[in-house]
């Protein structure tokens, strides 16, 4: 069942927010990224009523929010902390950069020397613009991307949650400062941030089961489209072939008509009364040739 997995993912998102609430309109923009179904509000929220509830403190229609009712300490562990526990090391970021990028490596090592700050901790007390605040924000974006299915998200849509997650106003500048952790793409003129450690080349390292299902469905759709195009192409060829036969048959009839006209006419092009097209037998033979499907 996917419902418990979706509920856990939604819980972690709410735990990352400052007020433990997220605007539904904004969340709907990213529901595909997090693998939420279209009916998650009427399926997930009511079935886990001990965790979530829908509130509207301002009374406006666009201000409906999902609120977290209970904090789950077992879920307050980031992906980086989970990996560090498995490897029995201190939590730290990983870097994916070419060895020749010496200056970028030096900046990353300097950044990684400071202690890791969990994004699930309350940021109260951290000074805006400080190294500690930057460390937490990078960890927050890292955790948000880790919760997505494809380990990537639109920077514009992520920026809509600036107040909810305490993100900086110039989020793209922060992301570009850490090229070893994040990759910023401008494909199709849409700025997207990808988690570098989530990819091996162009392939996802750990695919969510839902991603595998979507990929298989995409392959089936491509095969169906290919088969449709193939059949459509053959049908067009058959139509052109039939049109070509009709054209040839029409030309053959015209040639025979002209031939009979020449044979029945005199030197001035006048048709004779007997043996020409005005002759009964000749007319029968002409119409037989015209309407005979087999033709000579």
C-alpha positions as CSV (number, residue, x, y, z in Angstrom):
1,X,0.0,0.0,0.0
2,X,1.3,3.5,-0.9
3,X,-0.9,5.4,1.6
4,X,1.4,4.9,4.6
5,X,4.4,6.0,2.4
6,X,2.6,9.1,1.2
7,X,1.5,9.9,4.7
8,X,5.1,9.6,6.0
9,X,6.4,11.9,3.2
10,X,3.7,14.5,4.0
11,X,4.5,14.3,7.7
12,X,8.2,15.0,7.0
13,X,7.3,17.9,4.8
14,X,5.2,19.5,7.5
15,X,7.9,18.8,10.1
16,X,10.3,20.8,7.9
17,X,8.1,23.8,7.8
18,X,8.4,26.6,10.4
19,X,4.8,26.6,11.6
20,X,4.1,22.9,10.8
21,X,1.5,24.0,8.2
22,X,1.6,24.2,4.4
23,X,-0.7,26.0,2.0
24,X,-2.8,23.5,0.0
25,X,-2.7,25.6,-3.2
26,X,1.1,25.8,-3.1
27,X,1.4,22.2,-2.2
28,X,-0.7,21.1,-5.1
29,X,1.9,22.7,-7.4
30,X,4.4,20.1,-6.2
31,X,2.2,17.1,-5.5
32,X,3.5,15.3,-8.6
33,X,7.1,15.8,-7.4
34,X,6.4,14.2,-4.1
35,X,4.2,11.5,-5.5
36,X,1.0,12.6,-4.0
37,X,-2.2,11.4,-5.7
38,X,-4.9,13.9,-6.9
39,X,-7.2,12.8,-4.1
40,X,-4.7,13.0,-1.3
41,X,-6.8,15.6,0.5
42,X,-9.8,13.3,0.7
43,X,-7.9,10.0,1.0
44,X,-4.7,10.5,3.0
45,X,-5.7,13.3,5.4
46,X,-9.0,11.7,6.7
47,X,-7.4,8.3,7.0
48,X,-4.6,9.7,9.1
49,X,-6.7,12.1,11.1
50,X,-4.4,11.7,14.2
51,X,-1.6,13.3,12.1
52,X,-3.2,15.9,9.9
53,X,-6.1,18.3,9.7
54,X,-7.2,21.0,7.3
55,X,-7.4,24.5,8.7
56,X,-8.2,28.0,7.5
57,X,-7.3,30.6,10.0
58,X,-7.7,33.6,7.7
59,X,-11.1,32.5,6.3
60,X,-10.0,33.1,2.7
61,X,-10.6,30.5,0.1
62,X,-6.9,30.3,-1.0
63,X,-5.6,30.1,2.6
64,X,-6.6,26.5,3.4
65,X,-3.7,24.7,5.0
66,X,-2.7,21.2,6.1
67,X,-1.5,21.2,9.7
68,X,0.5,18.7,11.5
69,X,-1.1,17.5,14.7
70,X,1.6,15.3,16.2
71,X,5.4,15.4,16.0
72,X,7.0,12.0,15.1
73,X,10.6,12.0,16.4
74,X,11.4,8.8,14.6
75,X,10.9,10.7,11.3
76,X,13.0,13.7,12.3
77,X,16.1,12.2,10.7
78,X,17.4,13.5,7.5
79,X,18.7,11.5,4.6
80,X,22.3,12.6,5.4
81,X,21.9,11.6,9.0
82,X,20.5,8.2,8.0
83,X,23.4,7.6,5.6
84,X,25.9,8.7,8.3
85,X,24.4,6.2,10.8
86,X,24.8,3.4,8.3
87,X,28.4,4.3,7.6
88,X,29.1,5.1,11.3
89,X,30.5,8.6,10.5
90,X,29.6,12.2,11.3
91,X,26.8,13.6,9.1
92,X,28.2,15.6,6.2
93,X,27.5,16.5,2.6
94,X,29.0,14.7,-0.4
95,X,30.5,16.5,-3.3
96,X,30.3,15.6,-7.0
97,X,32.8,17.7,-8.9
98,X,35.7,17.1,-11.3
99,X,39.1,16.9,-9.6
100,X,40.3,19.9,-11.7
101,X,37.8,22.2,-10.0
102,X,40.4,23.0,-7.3
103,X,38.8,26.3,-6.0
104,X,35.3,24.7,-5.8
105,X,36.7,21.8,-3.9
106,X,38.4,24.1,-1.4
107,X,35.2,26.0,-0.8
108,X,33.3,22.8,-0.3
109,X,35.8,21.5,2.2
110,X,35.6,24.7,4.1
111,X,31.8,24.6,4.1
112,X,31.7,21.0,5.1
113,X,34.1,21.5,8.1
114,X,31.4,23.2,10.1
115,X,29.0,20.8,12.0
116,X,25.9,19.6,10.1
117,X,22.6,21.2,11.3
118,X,19.5,19.0,10.9
119,X,16.7,20.8,8.9
120,X,14.3,19.3,11.5
121,X,15.7,21.4,14.3
122,X,14.1,24.7,15.2
123,X,16.1,27.5,13.5
124,X,15.3,30.0,16.2
125,X,18.6,31.4,17.4
126,X,20.4,31.2,14.0
127,X,21.4,34.5,12.6
128,X,20.2,35.4,9.1
129,X,23.2,35.4,6.7
130,X,25.5,33.4,9.1
131,X,27.4,30.3,8.1
132,X,25.2,28.2,10.4
133,X,22.0,29.5,8.8
134,X,23.4,28.8,5.3
135,X,24.4,25.3,6.5
136,X,20.8,24.6,7.7
137,X,19.3,26.0,4.5
138,X,21.5,23.8,2.3
139,X,20.5,20.9,4.5
140,X,16.8,21.8,4.2
141,X,16.9,22.0,0.4
142,X,18.9,18.7,0.3
143,X,16.2,17.0,2.4
144,X,13.3,18.5,0.3
145,X,15.0,17.2,-2.9
146,X,15.5,13.8,-1.2
147,X,11.8,13.5,-0.6
148,X,10.9,14.1,-4.2
149,X,10.5,11.2,-6.6
150,X,13.0,12.4,-9.2
151,X,15.3,14.3,-6.8
152,X,14.6,17.6,-8.6
153,X,12.2,20.5,-8.4
154,X,11.4,23.8,-10.1
155,X,13.3,26.6,-8.3
156,X,10.3,29.0,-9.0
157,X,7.8,26.6,-7.4
158,X,10.2,25.9,-4.5
159,X,10.5,29.7,-4.0
160,X,6.8,29.9,-3.3
161,X,7.5,28.2,0.0
162,X,10.0,30.8,1.1
163,X,8.0,31.8,4.2
164,X,6.9,28.3,5.1
165,X,10.5,26.9,5.0
166,X,12.4,30.0,5.8
167,X,14.2,30.0,2.5
168,X,16.3,33.0,1.4
169,X,14.9,35.5,-1.1
170,X,17.6,34.8,-3.6
171,X,17.4,31.0,-3.5
172,X,19.1,30.5,-6.9
173,X,22.2,32.4,-5.7
174,X,22.5,30.0,-2.7
175,X,22.1,27.0,-4.9
176,X,24.8,28.2,-7.4
177,X,27.2,28.6,-4.5
178,X,27.2,24.9,-4.0
179,X,27.8,23.2,-7.4
180,X,29.1,20.1,-5.7
181,X,25.8,19.4,-4.0
182,X,23.2,20.9,-6.4
183,X,23.0,21.2,-10.2
184,X,20.9,24.0,-11.6
185,X,19.4,23.3,-15.1
186,X,17.8,25.7,-17.5
187,X,16.3,23.1,-19.8
188,X,13.3,24.3,-21.7
189,X,13.9,27.7,-20.1
190,X,12.7,26.3,-16.7
191,X,15.1,26.6,-13.8
192,X,15.3,23.4,-12.0
193,X,17.6,22.2,-9.1
194,X,18.7,18.6,-9.0
195,X,20.4,16.7,-6.2
196,X,23.7,15.6,-7.6
197,X,24.1,12.6,-5.4
198,X,20.7,11.3,-6.5
199,X,22.0,10.7,-10.1
200,X,24.6,8.6,-11.7
201,X,25.0,10.4,-15.0
202,X,21.4,10.8,-16.2
203,X,20.0,7.8,-14.3
204,X,18.5,7.9,-10.8
205,X,20.5,6.0,-8.2
206,X,17.6,4.9,-6.1
207,X,14.3,4.8,-8.0
208,X,11.0,5.0,-6.1
209,X,8.6,2.2,-7.0
210,X,6.2,4.8,-8.4
211,X,9.0,6.1,-10.7
212,X,9.5,2.6,-12.0
213,X,5.8,2.2,-12.7
214,X,5.7,5.6,-14.5
215,X,8.7,4.7,-16.6
216,X,7.1,1.4,-17.7
217,X,3.9,3.2,-18.5
218,X,5.8,5.7,-20.5
219,X,7.5,2.9,-22.5
220,X,4.1,1.4,-23.3
221,X,2.8,4.8,-24.4
222,X,5.8,5.2,-26.7
223,X,5.2,1.7,-28.2
224,X,1.5,2.4,-28.7
225,X,2.3,5.7,-30.4
226,X,4.9,4.0,-32.6
227,X,2.4,1.3,-33.6
228,X,-0.3,4.0,-34.3
229,X,2.1,5.9,-36.5
230,X,3.1,2.7,-38.4
231,X,-0.5,1.8,-39.1
232,X,-1.4,5.3,-40.1
233,X,1.5,5.3,-42.5
234,X,0.4,2.0,-44.1
235,X,-3.2,3.3,-44.4
236,X,-1.9,6.4,-46.2
237,X,0.1,4.3,-48.6
238,X,-2.9,2.2,-49.3
239,X,-5.0,5.3,-50.0
240,X,-2.3,6.7,-52.3
241,X,-2.1,3.3,-54.1
242,X,-5.9,3.3,-54.7
243,X,-5.8,6.9,-55.9
244,X,-3.0,6.0,-58.3
245,X,-5.1,3.1,-59.8
246,X,-8.1,5.4,-60.3
247,X,-6.0,8.0,-61.9
248,X,-4.4,5.5,-64.3
249,X,-7.9,4.0,-65.1
250,X,-9.3,7.5,-65.8
251,X,-6.4,8.3,-68.1
252,X,-6.8,5.0,-69.9
253,X,-10.5,5.8,-70.5
254,X,-9.7,9.3,-71.8
255,X,-7.1,7.9,-74.2
256,X,-9.7,5.4,-75.6
257,X,-12.3,8.1,-76.0
258,X,-9.9,10.2,-77.9
259,X,-8.9,7.3,-80.1
260,X,-12.6,6.4,-80.9
261,X,-13.2,10.1,-81.7
262,X,-10.4,10.2,-84.1
263,X,-11.5,7.0,-85.8
264,X,-15.1,8.1,-86.2
265,X,-14.4,11.6,-87.3
266,X,-13.5,12.9,-90.8
267,X,-10.6,15.1,-91.6
268,X,-12.4,18.2,-90.3
269,X,-13.2,16.5,-86.9
270,X,-16.9,15.9,-87.8
271,X,-18.4,12.8,-86.3
272,X,-20.0,10.4,-88.7
273,X,-23.6,9.3,-88.1
274,X,-22.8,5.6,-88.3
275,X,-19.9,3.9,-86.5
276,X,-19.1,6.9,-84.2
277,X,-20.1,7.9,-80.7
278,X,-23.6,8.6,-81.9
279,X,-23.9,5.1,-83.0
280,X,-25.9,2.9,-80.5
281,X,-23.5,0.0,-80.5
282,X,-20.5,2.3,-80.1
283,X,-22.1,4.1,-77.1
284,X,-22.8,0.8,-75.4
285,X,-19.2,-0.2,-75.9
286,X,-18.0,3.2,-74.6
287,X,-20.1,3.1,-71.4
288,X,-19.1,-0.6,-70.8
289,X,-15.4,0.5,-70.9
290,X,-16.2,3.5,-68.7
291,X,-18.0,1.7,-65.9
292,X,-16.4,-1.8,-66.1
293,X,-14.4,-2.2,-62.9
294,X,-12.1,-4.9,-64.4
295,X,-11.2,-2.9,-67.5
296,X,-9.2,-4.3,-70.4
